[in-house]
Amino acid sequence: MSPTGTTPRGIAYDRAGPRGRLPVLLIHAGVADRRMWDPVWTGLTAGRDVIRLDLRGYGRSGSPPDTTLRPVDDVLETLALLDVGRCHVIGASYGAGVSVELALARPEAVASLLLVAPGGSLIATATDDLRAFFAAERDALAAGDVDLAVEANLAAWVDGPTRGPDAVDPAVREGVGRMQRLAFDITASWGEVDEQELDPPALEQLSAVRSPTLVLVGALDLDAVLDAARQVVEGIDGARLVEWQDVAHLPSSERPAAFVTLVHEWLEGRDAS
């Protein structure tokens, strides 16, 4: 199997690193695509078998769903194609929600969860800062100003609600901006697409998650994400919370070396147990 490819359903992926131990699956944030893992890719794949993919509507996974959008199905198809029956899962933001839904849909496939800035289906509360972001993005798109919509995403998800753009590495902002712009461009041609949601929602099923779980958040993130992190830790038995004080929504982009160290320490603990 090629280390880079596309599944029959149009999901793009990469795989690298030495085989032997359980693979690691990376699921990106909704403001990004699989390239968000570039800063940590070499560090992670130096000692681990690592897979990353573009969820449908992001990166090189541009084809619309045949019917309803269900990211978990695309993830499961990718794992099946790569003959991966069980793996460690690391999901960021929207990808953290997909990761939990994967653990609920196929518990035996998820050896552990590392949920970074949990968002997506794990958001429980529309806090003031989250509502402000939604309004800014909505108004920009309604005016046909995609650049302004991208900037709204950068302000919320890269800078965070308490920092200005000058506080963030320009390369991080530029990279996320490219990924978010591509996502807008892809989905603009789709028309109306329904995304299938769990019933009951993932937040109401957290007690059913049996995978060992670590949650990482940045203290400078939106209140909605900090609240989601607390709820996940309270809802999943044995889950543990790590908070980095000096970052916002994308810890792996702001502190890649520290993130690689955290991942290796987390996975080595799972190997030992």
BAFI-3210 file (N, C-alpha, C; in Angstrom, 3 decimals, decimal comma, padded with zeros to 6 digits):
// residues 273
n [1|2|3|4|5|6|7|8|9|10|11|12|13|14|15|16|17|18|19|20|21|22|23|24|25|26|27|28|29|30|31|32|33|34|35|36|37|38|39|40|41|42|43|44|45|46|47|48|49|50|51|52|53|54|55|56|57|58|59|60|61|62|63|64|65|66|67|68|69|70|71|72|73|74|75|76|77|78|79|80|81|82|83|84|85|86|87|88|89|90|91|92|93|94|95|96|97|98|99|100|101|102|103|104|105|106|107|108|109|110|111|112|113|114|115|116|117|118|119|120|121|122|123|124|125|126|127|128|129|130|131|132|133|134|135|136|137|138|139|140|141|142|143|144|145|146|147|148|149|150|151|152|153|154|155|156|157|158|159|160|161|162|163|164|165|166|167|168|169|170|171|172|173|174|175|176|177|178|179|180|181|182|183|184|185|186|187|188|189|190|191|192|193|194|195|196|197|198|199|200|201|202|203|204|205|206|207|208|209|210|211|212|213|214|215|216|217|218|219|220|221|222|223|224|225|226|227|228|229|230|231|232|233|234|235|236|237|238|239|240|241|242|243|244|245|246|247|248|249|250|251|252|253|254|255|256|257|258|259|260|261|262|263|264|265|266|267|268|269|270|271|272|273]
n.u [000,842|000,595|002,419|001,160|-002,017|-005,341|-008,535|-011,090|-013,459|-012,612|-010,986|-008,135|-004,880|-001,924|000,788|003,355|006,473|007,924|006,741|005,052|004,391|001,127|-000,617|-000,868|-003,441|-004,149|-006,427|-007,572|-008,196|-011,210|-010,624|-008,581|-006,522|-005,055|-002,483|-002,021|-000,615|001,992|004,151|004,704|005,050|007,485|008,690|006,841|006,638|009,166|009,430|007,088|004,335|002,381|-000,673|-002,342|-005,166|-007,262|-010,265|-013,524|-014,213|-012,080|-008,659|-007,260|-009,438|-011,878|-014,309|-017,868|-020,163|-021,939|-024,513|-025,494|-023,251|-020,867|-018,346|-017,103|-017,542|-015,900|-013,409|-013,302|-013,325|-010,852|-009,082|-009,691|-008,840|-006,124|-005,617|-005,821|-006,826|-006,939|-006,003|-004,212|-005,751|-005,610|-007,160|-008,003|-009,854|-012,640|-011,963|-011,494|-014,062|-014,935|-013,211|-014,112|-016,663|-015,896|-014,786|-017,095|-018,621|-017,013|-015,659|-013,620|-011,686|-010,281|-007,607|-006,646|-007,355|-006,384|-007,378|-007,412|-008,000|-010,968|-013,705|-016,295|-018,677|-018,455|-018,809|-020,649|-021,792|-022,877|-020,961|-020,245|-017,973|-017,843|-020,278|-019,800|-017,780|-019,183|-021,055|-019,389|-018,151|-020,412|-021,546|-019,505|-019,380|-021,968|-021,757|-020,158|-017,443|-014,852|-012,222|-012,422|-013,958|-012,166|-010,281|-011,810|-011,929|-009,205|-008,764|-010,359|-009,603|-006,854|-005,474|-007,015|-009,379|-008,253|-005,920|-004,027|-003,303|-000,557|000,628|001,049|002,881|003,598|003,789|002,228|-000,337|-000,550|-000,419|-002,696|-004,618|-004,461|-005,348|-007,964|-009,136|-009,082|-010,881|-013,275|-013,468|-013,796|-016,229|-018,003|-018,983|-020,617|-023,285|-026,285|-025,599|-026,218|-025,078|-024,706|-025,719|-024,926|-027,315|-028,370|-026,577|-022,944|-021,896|-023,695|-023,111|-020,673|-019,961|-019,915|-017,568|-014,686|-012,007|-008,715|-008,147|-006,776|-006,904|-006,046|-005,695|-005,408|-004,897|-005,632|-007,696|-011,063|-013,870|-015,886|-014,561|-012,871|-014,823|-015,945|-013,771|-013,637|-016,082|-015,750|-013,667|-014,907|-016,912|-015,847|-014,681|-011,858|-010,465|-008,013|-006,859|-004,794|-003,429|-002,114|-000,594|000,126|-000,894|-003,386|-005,976|-004,655|-002,497|-000,530|000,499|001,505|003,326|005,141|007,328|007,003|004,520|005,030|006,629|004,744|002,897|004,472|005,121|002,570|001,752|003,722|003,101|000,681|001,559|002,999|000,975]
n.v [-001,190|002,197|004,872|007,283|008,218|007,786|006,867|004,596|006,036|008,598|009,767|011,340|010,393|009,952|007,839|006,948|005,980|003,527|000,162|-002,144|-001,582|-000,555|001,412|005,032|007,313|010,413|013,044|015,894|019,421|021,414|023,822|023,387|021,050|017,867|018,774|020,287|018,828|018,875|020,263|018,471|016,030|014,731|014,334|012,638|010,423|009,393|007,403|006,005|004,339|006,168|007,592|009,966|011,829|013,550|014,818|014,577|017,213|018,760|019,719|017,418|015,849|016,302|015,550|015,571|014,074|011,011|010,823|011,555|013,431|011,769|011,635|009,597|007,218|007,605|007,655|005,037|003,574|004,292|003,231|000,517|000,083|000,383|-001,768|-001,628|-002,531|-001,678|001,149|003,964|007,090|010,449|013,437|016,703|019,494|019,858|017,386|016,019|015,573|013,836|011,741|010,814|009,966|007,910|006,161|005,481|004,287|002,168|000,618|-001,301|-000,591|001,578|002,222|004,161|007,593|010,840|013,899|016,965|020,247|019,971|020,004|020,569|018,045|017,887|020,284|021,967|024,331|027,433|029,832|033,350|034,173|032,202|032,574|035,121|034,581|032,878|034,719|036,618|035,092|034,215|036,658|037,616|035,657|035,889|038,346|037,723|037,826|036,059|036,171|037,752|036,053|033,979|035,357|035,809|033,231|032,810|034,721|033,723|030,982|030,687|032,997|033,321|034,440|036,380|037,409|039,318|039,252|039,681|038,294|035,726|033,252|034,223|032,343|030,229|031,373|031,956|029,393|028,081|029,778|029,255|026,600|026,820|028,516|026,870|024,894|026,382|026,955|024,393|023,389|025,273|024,561|022,458|022,730|022,241|020,159|017,550|016,709|013,756|013,285|011,949|010,064|009,292|012,485|012,717|013,872|013,036|010,430|009,950|008,443|005,918|005,590|003,732|003,829|004,679|008,063|011,212|014,693|017,662|021,115|024,606|027,375|029,813|029,484|029,461|029,998|028,137|025,846|025,267|024,673|022,410|020,669|020,266|018,980|016,642|015,407|015,001|013,295|010,954|008,048|008,033|009,825|012,339|015,698|018,048|021,235|023,819|026,860|028,965|028,920|028,795|027,546|025,677|023,766|021,941|023,256|025,637|024,853|022,671|020,884|020,354|019,180|016,812|015,505|015,178|013,453|011,158|010,416|009,890|007,741|005,859|005,276|004,000|001,788|000,490|-000,265]
n.w [000,000|-000,889|000,719|000,566|-000,508|-001,937|-000,902|-002,209|-001,839|-001,962|000,036|001,125|002,256|004,342|005,259|007,465|009,036|011,346|011,346|013,572|016,396|017,660|015,273|014,917|014,598|013,146|013,343|011,910|012,745|012,311|011,165|009,531|007,650|006,811|006,698|008,931|010,703|009,876|011,298|013,357|012,243|011,417|013,918|015,176|013,441|013,523|015,404|015,386|013,776|011,786|010,751|008,784|007,700|005,302|006,221|004,703|002,495|003,058|002,440|000,255|-000,016|-001,628|-002,779|-002,735|-000,318|-001,051|-000,054|002,954|005,000|006,819|008,781|010,335|008,930|006,691|007,937|008,983|006,607|005,549|007,474|007,157|004,511|004,874|006,396|009,197|012,221|014,792|016,695|018,099|018,675|017,759|017,958|016,839|017,859|015,870|014,848|017,209|018,133|016,105|016,670|019,187|018,423|016,742|018,639|019,974|017,973|017,089|019,323|019,744|017,951|018,857|020,664|022,387|023,284|022,417|022,913|021,520|022,286|022,409|020,189|017,788|017,759|020,459|021,693|024,050|024,942|023,737|024,017|024,706|023,235|021,281|019,939|018,927|017,084|015,271|014,269|013,029|011,018|009,584|008,692|007,049|005,028|004,020|002,831|000,765|001,144|001,316|002,168|004,466|006,013|006,377|007,920|010,196|011,215|011,735|013,722|015,790|016,132|015,870|016,891|019,237|021,768|023,439|022,455|020,031|016,449|016,206|018,226|017,500|015,705|012,447|010,379|011,235|011,235|008,486|007,327|008,420|007,415|004,640|004,575|005,631|003,742|001,476|002,314|002,408|-000,328|-001,430|-000,313|-001,189|-003,652|-003,196|-002,453|-000,491|002,196|004,367|007,609|009,317|012,599|015,823|017,678|020,735|021,232|021,076|023,419|025,327|025,560|026,675|028,915|027,937|026,591|026,498|026,045|027,146|027,969|027,190|027,549|025,986|026,334|025,454|027,519|026,499|024,777|023,324|025,502|025,133|024,254|026,396|028,271|027,027|027,219|029,996|030,400|028,929|030,335|032,766|031,930|030,732|032,018|034,041|032,449|031,738|032,221|030,585|030,655|028,769|029,354|027,654|025,058|022,407|020,489|018,917|019,907|018,909|016,735|017,748|019,712|018,725|019,337|022,091|021,923|020,482|022,368|024,443|023,173|022,683|025,320|026,326|024,657|025,189|027,810|027,388|025,949|027,930|029,635]
ca.u [000,000|001,376|002,361|000,255|-002,991|-006,731|-009,408|-012,113|-014,478|-012,036|-010,340|-006,686|-004,178|-000,488|001,222|004,810|007,006|008,186|005,616|005,325|003,450|-000,154|-000,527|-001,447|-004,260|-004,301|-007,612|-007,293|-009,205|-012,106|-010,055|-007,341|-006,594|-004,004|-001,220|-001,801|000,315|003,342|005,202|004,987|005,052|008,792|008,901|005,970|006,893|010,503|009,373|005,743|003,577|001,405|-001,575|-003,139|-006,076|-008,105|-011,690|-014,216|-014,428|-010,837|-007,440|-007,414|-010,664|-012,796|-015,564|-018,983|-020,689|-023,005|-025,787|-025,248|-021,864|-020,610|-016,892|-016,649|-017,519|-014,705|-012,269|-013,302|-012,926|-009,411|-008,422|-009,864|-007,966|-004,754|-005,579|-005,618|-007,999|-006,901|-004,999|-004,348|-006,373|-005,371|-008,050|-007,960|-011,040|-013,669|-011,445|-011,666|-015,427|-014,951|-012,496|-015,016|-017,707|-015,262|-014,680|-018,435|-019,099|-016,159|-014,790|-012,452|-010,709|-009,632|-006,826|-006,597|-007,760|-005,785|-008,306|-006,767|-008,967|-012,164|-014,721|-017,257|-019,810|-018,200|-019,149|-021,940|-022,314|-022,599|-020,480|-020,236|-016,902|-018,201|-021,334|-019,176|-017,128|-020,196|-021,639|-018,396|-017,997|-021,676|-021,715|-018,517|-019,795|-023,179|-021,320|-019,300|-016,048|-014,241|-011,013|-012,831|-014,388|-010,927|-009,703|-012,616|-011,472|-007,871|-008,874|-010,947|-009,014|-005,391|-005,112|-007,763|-010,162|-007,554|-004,667|-004,083|-002,540|000,884|001,116|001,140|003,833|002,939|003,740|001,075|-001,538|-000,578|-000,739|-004,101|-005,414|-004,514|-006,184|-009,353|-009,597|-009,347|-012,128|-014,374|-013,569|-014,309|-017,635|-018,849|-019,588|-021,381|-024,696|-026,705|-025,180|-026,552|-024,127|-025,421|-025,303|-025,267|-028,544|-028,153|-025,310|-021,732|-021,744|-024,555|-022,649|-019,278|-019,740|-019,750|-016,217|-013,843|-010,601|-007,979|-008,313|-006,065|-007,427|-005,099|-006,254|-004,647|-005,643|-006,045|-008,723|-012,410|-014,530|-016,665|-013,655|-012,461|-015,978|-016,039|-012,705|-014,045|-017,176|-015,204|-012,904|-015,879|-017,801|-015,148|-014,066|-010,398|-009,854|-007,115|-006,757|-003,543|-003,668|-000,934|-001,006|000,561|-001,352|-004,826|-006,731|-003,847|-001,248|000,486|001,092|002,230|004,428|005,259|008,268|006,359|003,427|005,623|007,018|003,517|002,337|005,312|004,964|001,224|001,689|004,575|002,302|-000,323|002,298|003,355|-000,197]
ca.v [000,000|003,423|005,681|008,396|007,760|008,183|005,704|004,575|007,061|009,920|010,315|011,374|010,016|009,652|006,915|006,909|005,525|002,090|-000,682|-003,036|-001,227|-000,075|002,685|006,250|008,023|011,839|013,623|017,323|020,388|021,902|025,023|022,949|019,749|017,003|019,513|020,900|017,981|018,986|020,609|017,381|014,786|014,061|013,901|011,510|009,246|008,861|006,193|005,434|004,165|007,245|007,831|011,188|011,891|014,727|014,560|015,007|018,648|019,411|019,272|016,732|015,034|017,333|015,090|015,619|012,749|010,503|011,183|012,340|013,489|011,032|011,498|008,328|006,207|007,832|007,223|003,569|003,058|004,493|002,235|-000,798|000,027|000,259|-002,988|-001,227|-002,897|-001,028|002,207|005,120|008,161|011,821|014,311|018,108|020,321|019,072|016,025|015,368|015,062|012,650|010,680|010,246|009,240|006,673|005,286|004,999|003,423|000,984|000,677|-002,180|-000,004|002,738|001,802|005,309|008,868|012,094|014,890|018,270|021,340|019,293|020,852|019,829|017,460|017,925|021,608|021,910|025,645|028,543|030,936|034,635|034,246|031,331|033,254|036,219|033,997|032,445|035,900|037,228|034,232|034,246|037,945|037,714|034,793|036,463|039,466|037,208|038,155|034,840|036,558|038,204|034,852|033,302|036,134|035,542|031,942|032,974|035,472|032,874|029,661|030,756|034,008|033,158|035,643|037,356|037,837|039,845|038,454|039,858|037,402|034,382|033,061|034,488|031,138|029,446|032,038|031,799|028,006|027,809|030,543|028,518|025,406|027,234|029,039|025,725|024,261|027,211|026,787|023,050|023,199|026,244|023,918|021,281|022,951|021,842|018,813|017,239|015,876|012,892|013,445|010,821|010,165|010,609|013,129|012,166|014,381|012,271|009,041|009,907|007,373|004,657|005,529|002,892|004,028|005,643|009,362|012,407|015,906|018,780|022,409|025,809|028,267|030,992|029,057|029,951|029,440|026,967|024,695|024,950|024,007|021,070|019,848|019,871|018,018|015,367|014,790|014,537|012,279|009,721|007,483|007,997|010,814|013,286|016,980|018,804|022,588|024,635|028,216|030,001|028,648|028,865|026,392|024,755|023,528|021,248|024,226|026,653|024,234|021,335|020,000|019,927|018,285|015,508|014,888|014,759|012,285|009,979|010,006|009,311|006,438|004,921|004,840|003,025|000,565|-000,199|-000,821]
ca.w [000,000|-000,982|001,944|000,305|-001,482|-001,818|-000,812|-003,267|-001,574|-002,159|001,228|000,976|003,489|004,365|006,316|007,564|010,311|011,471|011,738|014,698|017,448|017,150|014,558|015,484|013,619|013,406|012,720|011,980|013,183|011,269|010,567|008,900|007,012|007,370|006,744|010,239|011,443|009,319|012,262|014,285|011,476|011,505|015,291|015,510|012,601|013,770|016,214|015,380|012,543|011,910|009,618|008,835|006,558|005,125|006,287|003,487|002,474|003,455|001,789|-001,030|000,032|-002,055|-003,377|-001,786|000,051|-001,912|000,580|004,167|005,439|008,064|008,813|010,912|007,871|005,882|008,740|009,033|005,293|005,416|008,318|006,538|003,345|005,356|007,206|010,590|013,000|016,108|016,676|018,973|017,905|018,202|017,211|017,234|017,663|015,188|014,765|018,508|018,133|015,238|017,380|020,190|017,704|016,304|019,808|020,296|016,889|016,952|020,516|019,645|017,030|019,466|021,830|023,295|022,710|022,836|022,377|021,586|022,144|021,905|019,581|016,984|018,470|021,901|022,206|024,743|025,279|022,819|024,838|024,015|022,240|020,157|019,175|018,194|015,905|014,305|013,641|012,144|009,831|008,832|008,029|005,983|003,923|003,423|002,001|-000,294|001,455|001,864|002,894|005,800|006,741|006,794|009,016|011,394|011,729|012,302|014,972|016,834|016,349|015,931|017,891|020,472|022,096|024,282|021,827|018,679|015,492|016,373|019,279|016,941|014,610|011,164|009,553|011,687|010,703|007,029|007,000|008,735|006,468|003,371|004,745|005,797|002,454|000,613|002,770|001,900|-001,784|-001,728|000,057|-001,888|-004,827|-002,782|-002,169|000,847|002,599|005,757|008,342|010,248|013,986|016,685|018,451|021,352|020,891|021,683|024,786|026,227|025,570|027,094|029,893|027,206|026,023|027,350|025,703|027,970|027,315|027,640|026,919|026,004|025,940|025,706|028,404|025,740|023,834|023,579|026,686|024,729|024,170|027,765|028,873|026,434|027,793|031,349|030,320|028,462|031,429|033,754|031,387|030,381|033,219|034,070|031,563|032,414|031,541|030,589|030,150|028,494|029,669|026,718|023,700|022,203|020,006|018,122|020,638|018,120|015,823|018,502|020,462|018,126|020,037|023,330|021,558|020,152|023,640|025,131|022,488|022,933|026,717|026,447|023,999|025,923|028,949|026,908|025,619|029,181|030,300]
c.u [000,884|001,298|001,498|-000,739|-004,367|-007,590|-010,415|-013,205|-013,901|-011,394|-008,825|-006,006|-002,679|-000,244|002,737|005,204|007,157|006,958|006,017|004,360|002,145|000,029|-001,187|-002,193|-004,426|-005,510|-007,583|-008,484|-010,055|-011,628|-008,834|-007,594|-005,383|-002,640|-000,986|-000,797|001,741|004,394|005,587|005,187|006,373|009,033|008,065|006,331|008,297|010,450|008,049|005,213|002,385|000,629|-002,249|-004,004|-006,724|-009,555|-012,367|-014,569|-013,191|-009,675|-007,691|-008,579|-011,838|-014,127|-016,683|-019,461|-021,784|-024,373|-025,498|-023,770|-021,725|-019,105|-016,405|-016,590|-016,280|-013,442|-012,180|-012,899|-011,420|-008,647|-008,535|-008,950|-006,520|-004,566|-005,211|-006,896|-008,084|-005,780|-005,231|-004,873|-006,099|-006,226|-008,007|-009,276|-012,191|-013,244|-011,503|-013,076|-015,565|-014,280|-013,375|-016,128|-017,163|-015,173|-016,033|-018,934|-018,330|-015,179|-013,518|-011,367|-009,855|-008,931|-006,700|-007,014|-006,901|-006,588|-007,729|-007,807|-010,305|-013,235|-015,714|-018,418|-019,622|-018,476|-020,553|-022,598|-021,910|-022,224|-020,442|-019,162|-017,192|-019,294|-020,765|-018,462|-018,141|-020,782|-020,666|-018,220|-019,243|-021,819|-020,733|-018,920|-021,044|-022,835|-020,433|-017,832|-015,385|-012,972|-011,347|-013,305|-013,184|-010,318|-010,491|-012,200|-010,088|-007,923|-009,387|-010,070|-007,497|-004,955|-005,732|-008,401|-009,415|-006,251|-004,958|-003,224|-001,030|001,482|001,384|002,171|003,120|002,824|002,564|-000,206|-001,660|-000,987|-002,187|-005,003|-005,541|-005,449|-007,653|-009,924|-009,919|-010,644|-013,344|-014,578|-014,178|-015,808|-018,561|-019,571|-020,503|-022,884|-025,014|-026,316|-025,539|-025,460|-024,892|-024,851|-025,725|-026,557|-028,572|-026,769|-024,126|-021,566|-022,585|-024,137|-021,216|-018,998|-019,544|-018,369|-015,309|-012,352|-009,933|-007,900|-007,503|-006,621|-006,395|-005,810|-005,222|-005,488|-006,176|-007,120|-010,066|-012,998|-015,312|-015,807|-013,179|-013,588|-016,126|-014,984|-013,080|-015,145|-016,690|-014,464|-013,843|-016,696|-017,158|-014,385|-012,548|-009,719|-009,067|-006,972|-005,360|-003,837|-002,347|-001,338|-000,806|000,111|-002,872|-005,342|-005,888|-002,497|-000,158|001,158|001,934|003,435|004,655|006,199|007,652|005,219|003,956|006,024|005,798|002,941|003,159|005,168|003,602|001,185|002,589|003,871|001,265|000,361|002,595|002,160|-000,901]
c.v [001,249|004,206|006,921|007,954|008,330|006,938|005,707|005,627|008,470|010,558|010,196|011,093|009,923|008,627|006,847|006,393|004,019|001,322|-001,533|-002,786|-000,738|001,252|003,819|006,961|009,471|012,366|015,130|018,152|020,846|023,172|024,685|021,724|018,957|017,680|020,188|020,099|018,075|019,316|019,469|016,045|014,034|013,534|012,702|010,259|008,678|007,553|005,466|005,303|005,127|007,432|009,177|011,239|013,256|014,290|015,110|016,501|019,443|018,872|018,664|015,748|015,925|016,862|015,121|014,219|012,326|010,884|012,106|012,298|012,772|010,761|010,160|007,235|006,356|007,405|005,695|002,965|003,178|003,467|000,841|-000,961|-000,209|-000,961|-002,683|-001,540|-002,210|-000,002|003,182|006,277|009,504|012,716|015,722|018,793|019,512|017,612|015,282|014,813|013,823|011,476|010,007|009,456|007,923|005,676|004,726|004,013|002,122|000,938|-000,153|-001,599|001,066|002,319|002,914|006,547|009,991|013,185|016,276|019,352|020,824|020,256|019,998|019,336|017,452|019,294|021,568|023,270|026,678|029,762|032,225|034,685|033,339|031,962|034,406|035,711|033,594|033,646|036,531|036,402|034,294|035,535|038,094|036,872|035,339|037,634|039,017|037,483|036,961|035,179|037,005|037,022|034,055|034,025|035,939|034,221|032,055|033,698|034,594|031,686|029,626|031,758|033,689|034,480|036,702|037,848|038,494|039,005|038,577|038,922|035,990|034,349|033,293|033,256|030,250|030,050|031,814|030,381|027,660|028,569|029,843|027,322|025,771|027,769|027,890|025,035|025,063|026,990|025,435|022,982|024,198|025,618|022,754|021,526|022,514|020,390|018,626|016,375|015,065|013,058|012,234|011,101|008,999|011,181|012,516|012,615|013,597|010,810|008,899|008,767|006,018|004,521|004,779|003,081|004,974|006,978|010,444|013,592|017,014|020,046|023,502|026,763|029,499|030,665|029,683|029,281|028,171|025,708|024,291|024,235|022,585|020,148|019,364|018,808|016,647|014,656|014,262|013,352|010,948|009,225|007,432|009,002|011,841|014,534|017,561|020,167|023,313|026,098|029,215|029,767|028,740|027,534|025,338|024,500|022,876|022,180|025,257|026,083|022,807|020,394|019,478|018,959|016,895|014,784|014,374|013,499|011,045|009,497|009,343|007,909|005,413|004,417|003,828|001,723|-000,243|-000,859|-001,877]
c.w [000,000|000,314|001,798|-000,747|-001,221|-001,809|-001,964|-003,078|-001,586|-000,955|001,080|002,310|003,244|005,463|006,301|008,939|010,373|011,938|012,952|015,841|016,827|016,423|015,339|014,357|014,051|012,636|012,980|012,472|012,002|010,604|009,729|008,025|007,477|007,408|008,090|011,066|010,915|010,370|013,200|013,558|011,617|012,915|015,673|014,728|012,784|014,546|016,172|013,959|012,621|010,610|009,837|007,581|006,484|005,237|005,033|003,569|002,823|002,621|000,423|-001,034|-000,361|-002,598|-002,341|-001,431|-000,910|-001,362|001,758|004,537|006,775|008,142|009,355|009,848|007,002|006,637|008,759|007,699|005,102|006,237|007,711|005,333|003,752|006,265|008,664|011,351|014,341|016,094|017,823|018,126|018,566|017,335|017,752|016,898|017,070|015,093|016,082|018,632|017,277|015,940|018,428|019,515|017,166|017,458|020,214|019,240|016,806|018,126|020,383|018,747|017,688|020,747|022,858|022,528|023,288|022,143|022,615|021,323|021,636|021,423|018,830|017,817|019,982|022,517|022,803|024,878|024,235|023,645|024,016|022,935|021,044|019,305|018,360|016,952|014,849|013,557|012,653|010,866|008,957|008,049|006,866|004,777|003,237|002,510|000,850|-000,076|002,133|002,643|004,316|006,639|007,215|007,982|010,303|012,030|012,361|013,643|016,105|017,167|016,352|016,997|019,246|020,875|022,884|023,680|020,484|017,754|015,657|017,416|018,763|015,815|013,272|010,276|009,949|011,129|009,193|006,644|007,269|007,772|005,124|003,478|004,864|004,488|001,498|001,014|002,316|000,408|-002,145|-001,491|-000,629|-003,070|-004,457|-002,723|-000,747|001,122|004,066|006,365|009,370|011,652|014,804|017,446|019,447|021,014|021,644|023,127|025,787|026,313|026,085|028,069|029,223|026,583|026,993|027,071|026,706|027,248|028,007|026,858|027,096|025,551|026,180|026,532|027,672|024,711|024,188|024,815|026,333|024,683|025,563|028,509|028,334|027,031|029,187|031,299|029,859|029,592|032,512|033,242|031,067|031,600|033,084|033,176|032,373|031,568|031,701|029,981|029,985|028,578|028,531|025,277|023,646|021,658|019,298|018,804|019,797|017,124|016,562|019,243|019,964|018,875|021,334|023,036|021,231|021,440|024,391|024,500|022,788|024,376|026,931|025,847|024,688|027,179|028,564|026,539|026,883|029,833|029,451]
res [m|s|p|t|g|t|t|p|r|g|i|a|y|d|r|a|g|p|r|g|r|l|p|v|l|l|i|h|a|g|v|a|d|r|r|m|w|d|p|v|w|t|g|l|t|a|g|r|d|v|i|r|l|d|l|r|g|y|g|r|s|g|s|p|p|d|t|t|l|r|p|v|d|d|v|l|e|t|l|a|l|l|d|v|g|r|c|h|v|i|g|a|s|y|g|a|g|v|s|v|e|l|a|l|a|r|p|e|a|v|a|s|l|l|l|v|a|p|g|g|s|l|i|a|t|a|t|d|d|l|r|a|f|f|a|a|e|r|d|a|l|a|a|g|d|v|d|l|a|v|e|a|n|l|a|a|w|v|d|g|p|t|r|g|p|d|a|v|d|p|a|v|r|e|g|v|g|r|m|q|r|l|a|f|d|i|t|a|s|w|g|e|v|d|e|q|e|l|d|p|p|a|l|e|q|l|s|a|v|r|s|p|t|l|v|l|v|g|a|l|d|l|d|a|v|l|d|a|a|r|q|v|v|e|g|i|d|g|a|r|l|v|e|w|q|d|v|a|h|l|p|s|s|e|r|p|a|a|f|v|t|l|v|h|e|w|l|e|g|r|d|a|s]
***
